[in-house]
Amino acid sequence: MRPVSGYRIVKLVNGSHSVHSLAEGETFHPVVGPLTEADALYVRQLDLVARARDCMGRGETFVVWDIGLGAAANPATFLRALETSPCDVEIVSFDHTLEPLRFALSQAEYLPYLAGFEEPLRALVKDRRICFGGAGQRICWSVWERDFPGLVRGADAEAWPKPHAIMFDAFSPAKNPAMWTEPVFQRIFELLDPKRPCALPTYSRSTLLRVTLLLAGFFVGIGAPIGEKEETTIAANTLELIGRPLGCAWLDRARRSSSAEPLWSPDYRQAPLSKQSWERLRTHPQFAACPGLGSVQP
């Protein structure tokens, strides 16, 4: 279809449609489409609806950080799953541009996850914060249109509501390495409330990403499958939220991997673990029960 504003609608192999960025050469949710991916990776895996209801029962607002708003598939799919469930939800979205969302709204007939949310999303684009709901629901949604790696390091980040869940959906490390550095994930971890369990799933299963999350302070495990991907990655600030934590066999594979060293700066490259990273990784509390392993190659 004819591109508009640097984006176009593409039809995926399963018949669903998604948004493709011409500048980045990447398609949002390319494996199984936006609705199916968002539902499997975030809504069902994190049991978001039940957790939001539980928070409501405790008189607590359920907070979600949506890092990589894109065309809004992830938060819209969550809100659709809530339906008429009583809830008090705060969504904080981040993206360096709102152009994909503007484009998606102009092509909403191809993107069924947007149905019913067109007006709230247009208001979000215009006002940057909206609140809506009814029948026991209160939903507030704000968006930061800024460069996230710079924003998360600033003073504004200290005032963000502490999340119960994080939807992390940036373009791939090869195309957008600044979003996948160890300092970015370490800062996210620092901003969490250690008394509030929080999980962060994402679509990648790379060793580099998993090492990065572990060195940033998270516990890390195998995430839900999506389409042809047999596994993804889930991280959390408590091991109790990880159903299938990475174990000793994975740790040994990471030690021998040629692409395991985190990105310390926004320059994409692949490299084996450094000695310093290996020492930090093998002493992570997640691997306390692992037998002694050798060193990495010099």
LUMVEX-569202 format. One line per field, with one value per residue (C-alpha): residue in one letter; residue number from 1; y, x, z. Coordinates in Angstrom, 2 decimals, padded with zeros to 5 digits. Last residue first. Example, Ala and Ser with C-alpha at 12.3 -4.5 7.8 and 13.67 -1.06 7.14 Angstrom:
2
tilo	c(S, A);
zaza	c(2, 1);
c2	c(-001.06, -004.50);
c1	c(013.67, 012.30);
c3	c(007.14, 007.80);
This chain:
298
tilo	c(P, Q, V, S, G, L, G, P, C, A, A, F, Q, P, H, T, R, L, R, E, W, S, Q, K, S, L, P, A, Q, R, Y, D, P, S, W, L, P, E, A, S, S, S, R, R, A, R, D, L, W, A, C, G, L, P, R, G, I, L, E, L, T, N, A, A, I, T, T, E, E, K, E, G, I, P, A, G, I, G, V, F, F, G, A, L, L, L, T, V, R, L, L, T, S, R, S, Y, T, P, L, A, C, P, R, K, P, D, L, L, E, F, I, R, Q, F, V, P, E, T, W, M, A, P, N, K, A, P, S, F, A, D, F, M, I, A, H, P, K, P, W, A, E, A, D, A, G, R, V, L, G, P, F, D, R, E, W, V, S, W, C, I, R, Q, G, A, G, G, F, C, I, R, R, D, K, V, L, A, R, L, P, E, E, F, G, A, L, Y, P, L, Y, E, A, Q, S, L, A, F, R, L, P, E, L, T, H, D, F, S, V, I, E, V, D, C, P, S, T, E, L, A, R, L, F, T, A, P, N, A, A, A, G, L, G, I, D, W, V, V, F, T, E, G, R, G, M, C, D, R, A, R, A, V, L, D, L, Q, R, V, Y, L, A, D, A, E, T, L, P, G, V, V, P, H, F, T, E, G, E, A, L, S, H, V, S, H, S, G, N, V, L, K, V, I, R, Y, G, S, V, P, R, M);
zaza	c(298, 297, 296, 295, 294, 293, 292, 291, 290, 289, 288, 287, 286, 285, 284, 283, 282, 281, 280, 279, 278, 277, 276, 275, 274, 273, 272, 271, 270, 269, 268, 267, 266, 265, 264, 263, 262, 261, 260, 259, 258, 257, 256, 255, 254, 253, 252, 251, 250, 249, 248, 247, 246, 245, 244, 243, 242, 241, 240, 239, 238, 237, 236, 235, 234, 233, 232, 231, 230, 229, 228, 227, 226, 225, 224, 223, 222, 221, 220, 219, 218, 217, 216, 215, 214, 213, 212, 211, 210, 209, 208, 207, 206, 205, 204, 203, 202, 201, 200, 199, 198, 197, 196, 195, 194, 193, 192, 191, 190, 189, 188, 187, 186, 185, 184, 183, 182, 181, 180, 179, 178, 177, 176, 175, 174, 173, 172, 171, 170, 169, 168, 167, 166, 165, 164, 163, 162, 161, 160, 159, 158, 157, 156, 155, 154, 153, 152, 151, 150, 149, 148, 147, 146, 145, 144, 143, 142, 141, 140, 139, 138, 137, 136, 135, 134, 133, 132, 131, 130, 129, 128, 127, 126, 125, 124, 123, 122, 121, 120, 119, 118, 117, 116, 115, 114, 113, 112, 111, 110, 109, 108, 107, 106, 105, 104, 103, 102, 101, 100, 99, 98, 97, 96, 95, 94, 93, 92, 91, 90, 89, 88, 87, 86, 85, 84, 83, 82, 81, 80, 79, 78, 77, 76, 75, 74, 73, 72, 71, 70, 69, 68, 67, 66, 65, 64, 63, 62, 61, 60, 59, 58, 57, 56, 55, 54, 53, 52, 51, 50, 49, 48, 47, 46, 45, 44, 43, 42, 41, 40, 39, 38, 37, 36, 35, 34, 33, 32, 31, 30, 29, 28, 27, 26, 25, 24, 23, 22, 21, 20, 19, 18, 17, 16, 15, 14, 13, 12, 11, 10, 9, 8, 7, 6, 5, 4, 3, 2, 1);
c2	c(-014.11, -016.99, -016.99, -018.65, -022.12, -023.01, -023.82, -025.54, -023.54, -023.10, -019.35, -018.75, -016.40, -014.62, -013.21, -014.39, -015.98, -012.79, -010.36, -012.48, -012.97, -009.25, -008.48, -011.23, -009.88, -011.90, -012.60, -009.80, -008.59, -004.95, -002.16, 001.24, 002.95, 002.42, -000.39, -002.99, -006.20, -008.95, -012.17, -012.67, -015.24, -017.50, -019.76, -018.17, -017.70, -021.44, -022.16, -019.81, -021.43, -024.85, -023.39, -021.96, -019.33, -018.95, -020.63, -019.16, -015.84, -013.66, -015.26, -014.40, -010.78, -007.62, -009.17, -010.19, -012.14, -013.27, -014.92, -018.59, -020.97, -018.12, -019.33, -017.79, -016.20, -018.38, -017.06, -016.00, -017.89, -016.33, -013.39, -011.95, -008.28, -006.29, -004.56, -007.41, -009.84, -007.67, -007.29, -011.00, -011.72, -009.18, -010.51, -014.09, -013.23, -014.23, -011.05, -010.33, -008.51, -009.15, -006.83, -007.93, -005.90, -006.92, -003.80, -003.70, -003.03, 000.00, 000.28, 003.29, 001.53, -001.30, 001.17, 002.80, -000.55, -001.27, 001.97, 001.59, -001.97, -000.78, -001.88, 001.38, 002.99, -000.03, 000.89, -000.94, -003.79, -003.78, -004.43, -001.75, -001.11, -003.07, -003.23, -003.58, -003.00, -004.28, -003.29, 000.13, 002.93, 006.19, 008.52, 011.25, 010.02, 009.91, 013.69, 014.05, 012.70, 009.34, 007.90, 010.84, 010.45, 006.76, 007.43, 010.10, 012.09, 012.03, 011.14, 009.72, 009.66, 007.31, 007.36, 004.60, 004.56, 001.70, 000.95, 001.31, 004.09, 004.93, 007.89, 009.86, 011.51, 012.79, 013.91, 016.46, 016.04, 012.52, 011.36, 012.96, 011.09, 007.95, 008.48, 009.04, 005.99, 003.57, 001.80, -000.21, 000.20, -003.55, -003.94, -002.46, -002.35, -000.07, 002.12, 003.51, 007.19, 006.10, 003.99, 007.00, 009.15, 006.28, 005.78, 009.57, 009.80, 010.10, 009.38, 006.97, 006.43, 005.38, 005.68, 003.68, 004.17, 001.73, 001.76, -001.32, -002.92, -005.36, -004.06, -004.91, -005.40, -007.36, -004.33, -002.21, -004.69, -004.85, -001.05, -000.93, -003.29, -002.19, 001.53, 002.23, 002.67, 003.03, 001.82, 001.58, 001.06, 001.41, -000.10, 000.96, -000.67, 001.90, 000.57, 000.37, -003.21, -004.59, -002.38, -003.89, -007.36, -006.33, -005.04, -008.29, -010.34, -008.32, -008.27, -011.99, -011.24, -013.92, -013.30, -009.54, -009.10, -011.55, -013.50, -010.65, -008.20, -010.76, -011.75, -008.13, -006.77, -009.48, -013.00, -012.53, -008.94, -007.07, -003.66, -003.98, -002.82, -001.00, 001.74, 004.64, 002.79, 001.87, -000.87, -000.92, -004.15, -006.21, -009.68, -012.39, -014.90, -014.10, -010.41, -007.65, -004.36, -000.85, 001.93, 004.37, 007.29, 009.92, 007.90, 004.86, 003.60, 000.00);
c1	c(041.17, 038.70, 036.10, 036.82, 035.79, 032.61, 032.06, 028.77, 025.55, 023.42, 024.06, 023.12, 020.18, 022.23, 024.55, 028.11, 028.56, 027.43, 029.68, 032.76, 031.79, 031.32, 034.80, 036.42, 034.78, 031.97, 032.16, 031.52, 028.83, 028.57, 026.01, 027.17, 024.89, 027.33, 027.83, 026.27, 026.39, 028.95, 027.22, 027.84, 030.64, 029.09, 031.24, 030.37, 026.78, 026.52, 027.77, 025.19, 022.44, 023.33, 023.40, 019.91, 017.74, 014.53, 011.34, 008.36, 010.02, 007.76, 009.02, 012.61, 011.98, 013.00, 011.80, 013.00, 011.18, 012.71, 011.26, 010.85, 009.92, 009.74, 007.74, 004.54, 005.33, 006.62, 006.36, 009.50, 012.54, 013.99, 015.85, 016.36, 017.18, 020.16, 021.54, 024.06, 021.16, 019.38, 022.53, 023.30, 019.79, 020.12, 023.47, 022.24, 019.45, 015.86, 014.21, 010.47, 010.43, 009.05, 009.58, 008.21, 007.56, 007.09, 006.60, 008.80, 011.94, 010.18, 011.64, 013.70, 017.04, 015.97, 015.14, 018.54, 020.28, 018.34, 019.51, 023.10, 023.27, 022.45, 019.37, 017.64, 020.78, 021.24, 018.31, 018.70, 021.00, 019.46, 015.99, 013.27, 011.93, 009.13, 009.50, 006.11, 006.83, 004.68, 003.88, 005.37, 006.44, 004.74, 007.19, 008.62, 012.23, 012.13, 011.81, 015.31, 016.99, 018.57, 015.30, 014.87, 018.22, 017.76, 014.06, 014.41, 011.24, 007.55, 006.40, 002.88, 000.16, -002.76, -005.26, -007.84, -010.57, -013.01, -015.91, -018.61, -016.78, -013.48, -011.39, -008.29, -006.02, -002.44, -000.27, -002.93, -003.03, -001.63, -003.60, -006.79, -006.34, -005.80, -008.97, -010.93, -009.59, -009.89, -013.08, -011.36, -007.58, -006.91, -008.63, -005.70, -006.53, -009.57, -007.43, -005.36, -005.32, -005.06, -002.04, -000.33, -000.81, 000.45, 003.55, 004.17, 004.20, 007.98, 010.75, 008.49, 007.36, 004.04, 002.88, -000.28, -002.14, -004.94, -007.70, -009.76, -013.19, -013.30, -015.56, -013.24, -009.81, -008.66, -009.35, -007.15, -004.28, -004.62, -004.59, -001.44, 000.48, -000.86, -000.17, 001.27, 004.80, 004.54, 008.10, 008.43, 004.91, 005.23, 002.24, 000.86, -002.02, -003.47, -004.06, -007.26, -006.44, -009.30, -008.22, -004.75, -006.24, -008.26, -005.09, -003.31, -006.14, -006.09, -002.31, -001.68, 001.94, 002.09, -001.51, -001.35, 002.33, 003.86, 000.76, -001.75, 000.72, 001.85, -001.67, -002.87, 000.14, 000.76, 002.13, 005.85, 006.18, 005.04, 006.02, 007.77, 011.36, 013.21, 014.09, 013.24, 010.44, 008.71, 006.12, 002.76, 000.80, -001.87, -003.26, -003.40, -001.12, 001.74, 001.60, -000.06, 001.80, 000.52, 002.97, 005.15, 007.42, 004.69, 002.36, 003.41, 001.08, 000.00);
c3	c(027.10, 026.85, 029.59, 032.88, 033.97, 035.78, 039.43, 040.11, 039.80, 042.93, 043.27, 039.64, 040.18, 042.85, 040.15, 040.89, 037.46, 035.72, 037.59, 036.99, 033.35, 032.82, 034.16, 032.11, 028.96, 027.47, 023.75, 021.25, 018.87, 017.87, 017.93, 019.08, 021.60, 024.50, 027.02, 024.76, 026.74, 026.02, 024.92, 021.22, 020.68, 023.29, 025.50, 028.86, 027.67, 026.99, 030.52, 032.01, 029.92, 031.35, 034.87, 034.76, 033.14, 035.07, 033.83, 035.69, 036.55, 038.71, 041.94, 040.99, 041.88, 040.01, 036.77, 033.31, 030.60, 027.33, 024.20, 023.37, 020.59, 018.09, 015.08, 016.45, 019.78, 022.61, 026.19, 028.02, 029.23, 032.35, 033.82, 037.30, 036.95, 038.23, 035.13, 034.80, 034.42, 031.86, 029.75, 029.93, 028.62, 025.83, 024.60, 024.83, 022.40, 023.14, 021.87, 022.08, 025.39, 028.85, 031.84, 035.21, 038.36, 041.98, 044.14, 047.27, 045.22, 043.67, 040.20, 039.09, 039.64, 037.32, 034.53, 035.07, 034.79, 031.61, 030.01, 031.28, 029.88, 026.39, 024.46, 023.55, 022.10, 019.80, 017.53, 014.21, 015.29, 018.76, 017.27, 017.40, 020.89, 022.52, 026.30, 027.99, 031.67, 034.53, 038.12, 037.49, 039.84, 038.93, 037.14, 039.39, 039.35, 035.56, 035.34, 036.85, 033.75, 032.92, 031.60, 029.25, 027.52, 026.76, 025.97, 023.28, 023.84, 023.09, 026.61, 026.71, 029.34, 029.91, 032.75, 033.03, 035.66, 035.49, 037.83, 035.21, 033.36, 031.77, 030.64, 031.51, 028.96, 028.82, 025.89, 024.82, 021.04, 020.62, 023.66, 022.32, 019.04, 021.09, 023.12, 019.88, 018.02, 020.95, 019.87, 017.16, 017.45, 017.78, 014.42, 012.46, 008.74, 009.16, 011.45, 008.57, 009.60, 013.23, 012.33, 010.74, 013.82, 015.95, 013.79, 013.84, 017.64, 017.80, 020.31, 022.14, 025.72, 027.20, 030.82, 031.50, 034.79, 035.59, 038.23, 037.54, 037.53, 034.62, 031.85, 028.94, 030.57, 027.53, 025.33, 027.59, 027.29, 023.50, 023.35, 025.52, 023.21, 019.83, 020.34, 016.84, 018.21, 021.98, 022.57, 026.34, 027.71, 031.48, 033.26, 036.64, 038.51, 040.91, 044.43, 046.48, 047.42, 045.33, 042.43, 042.66, 042.42, 039.36, 037.65, 038.53, 037.06, 033.83, 033.49, 033.76, 032.81, 030.11, 029.10, 028.50, 027.65, 025.20, 024.19, 023.90, 022.38, 019.81, 018.77, 018.47, 016.62, 014.02, 014.20, 013.53, 012.30, 015.45, 014.03, 010.69, 010.23, 007.45, 009.93, 007.63, 005.85, 009.08, 008.54, 010.31, 010.69, 008.98, 009.65, 006.98, 008.68, 006.30, 007.19, 005.17, 005.26, 006.06, 005.27, 007.13, 006.21, 006.40, 004.14, 002.11, -000.64, 000.00);
